[in-house]
Amino acid sequence: MGLFHYEALSELGKKFTGTIDADNLQDAKFKLQRREIVVLHVSFFSQKQFECKLAKQDVMNLTREIARLLQAGMPLFEVLTALEEKYKGQKAHHLLLDLCDQVRSGKPFSECLSRHAKTFDLLYISMIANAEKTGRLRDALEELASWIGKELQVRKQLISALLYPSLLGTFCLFVLSALLFFVIPSMSELFEGRELHPFTIVVFAASRWACKAKLFLFVSAVTFVSAICLALFYQPWKEWLAAGIIRVPFLKKLLAKVAFVRFCRSCGTLLDGGLPIVTALSQSRLVMRHCILEKVVELAEDNMKQGEKLYRSFQNHPYIPPLVPRMLGIAEEGGKLPFMMRQIAEIYEEDLERNLSYISTVAQPLLLLLLGAMVGFVLLSVLLPLTDVSSFAN
């Protein structure tokens, strides 16, 4: 069986599209003729046509809707069919069509999801696979929706804490550029032959240098912006940039907490689903996106295979808070590792929220004062000579 896409005419002569299950193209046409549908075109849906990458927000919404419909007592296939009708014309429609077709053919839900690796990561698929074995599919979907929601919330707070300073710095750069390249050069003749204040001398010298080196500055700015854009979209550069950012003194502890919260939450969820500790560590490591901590967790996996306790691998590491190995050691002794992983994630998630709130509250006004002082210095250097009325009279 396969899915076929068709275009047809309605009784009013309007074009519409739809899908139909059939063994082959001829069978699809025959089924459509039996429905007395005027078919214009029929084509087979290939795997490439089903491929799409949904945003995290869309994945969270879709996961939550599936969980709620399962809680209402609907079978999985009926849930997917209902959502396929709801999302017609949207980006998720083809993905849901493929899931409906695969589930109807008798494949496990986790195997159906694995066909869309761009949308559903390994952790998501592993949790669904474990839930199918234990009959906890609805619970697993609710946990996944909650986990993705918290990850999006942390990401939103991180972006909001860094966005305002970035926009303010960009605006200040434009103001300074306008002053150095246009305003100050136009006033240079006004002050020729006059004794100037040291502030004014420094600013006029900077303006002359900027005007002479404008080509160099323009090429440098274009190169910098191009490098940033390339680092955001080209994977090798993206990894190199990420490896550099996590070592920045101001950001390294903050980003380490983000990665560790993500690791603890996913590892605790996988352990609750019944996965062995080594497998849970291996799969949780893939969602950290922190090259230094990933190596620490990989070393912990190797040490555990040799019989060592997990907490020992996390001791005395500069990126891991000292409370973490102590809590993990207590949990391993008491057999409550999944619960303790969740507790660690919640503790440091709250700590992360406090840090981000502090950055937003304190750093933004300080940056505003700093940038205001820079612009004020340039303006003051221009206004000081204008206050010397006697020199104008001479």
ABEGO torsion letter per residue (X at the ends): XBBBBBBBBBAAGBBBBBBBBBABAAAAAAAAAAAGBBBABBBBBBAAAABBBBBAAAAAAAAAAAAAAAAAGBBAAAAAAAAAAAABGBAAAAAAAAAAAAAAAGBBAAAAAAABAAABBAAAAAAAAAAAAAGAAAAAAAAAAAAAAAAAAAAAAAAAAAAAAAAAAAAAAAAAAAAAAAAAAAAAAAABGBBBBAAAAAAAAAAAAAAAAAAAAAAAAAAAAAAAAAAAABAAAAAAAAAAAAABAAAAAAAAAAAAAAAAAAAAAAAAAGBBAAAAAAAAAAAAGBAAAAAAAAAAAAAAAAGBBAAAAABGBAABBAAAAAAAAAAAAAGAAAAAAAAAAAAAAAAAAAAAAAAAAAAAAAAAAAAAAAAAAAAAAAAAAAABAAAAAX
